[in-house]
Amino acid sequence: MATPAALSKPASVPEGMDSFIPQPPKIQAERILRIQGYSNLQRVRPAIRRASESMAALAPTLSTPRVAYRRVPIRSIHGGLLELDANCRFHCLAFDSILRGCTEAAVFVLTAGPKLDARVIELADQGELLDALLLETTGWLCIEDATRQFKVHLRQESIASGRRITSRMGPGYSYKVDHAMATWPLEEQALLFGLFGNADLPVSLMHSSAMQPKMSRSGLFGIAPLTEQSGGNASLSQKLRALPA
């Protein structure tokens, strides 16, 4: 018999889907400057330093990070073909090594929200090109922060059920396989979004495979059982915690 929670769940939400709301990001002006190529921060002009500090303070007030994700069982991984239970196939030669041993894929879409995009465009239209550049850089730091928080969340979820997660993979990214690079085609972005059915997502996909808001990210983490060695280490940690202080 279905539980009340299951009965109240919208029909458009596919099985295994969940959401996560990261905490507001903490951005350091120095990191913005380093990304812009300033290796010696003592030589940064005062006007540029003030602008970076201003954008570092502004971005967290505009960032509204959201993550939608779904755990999907893996049918097989072979020869660069990743087959999921939802009749979905992805292609990348790096799948075999990065997702080795995985039984599930946690596919996700993540965004810092539309306000950052809008403010960058507004600043550019006003001719404030330095502020627009620095705020866009800060926006991507917001994405990195939200991704890090989501990875911690997913790892904690997985460890609680005796599993581990892999490194992140995403459409459009390339990965080293032996002595060559293997790319997950950006065009398969639409297949990833299709795994969410008609669910209300914080990100939309354009025909070009680009996402809106611009400051968004998609991808997946593999989920695999903990190895015997990892399990042994976990047991040892538990024993150590049980010792008297």
Summary of the structure (lengths in Angstrom):
residues: 245
radius of gyration: 20.8
end to end distance: 48.0
largest distance: 68.1
contacts: 718
relative contact order: 0.17
helix: 42%
strand: 25%
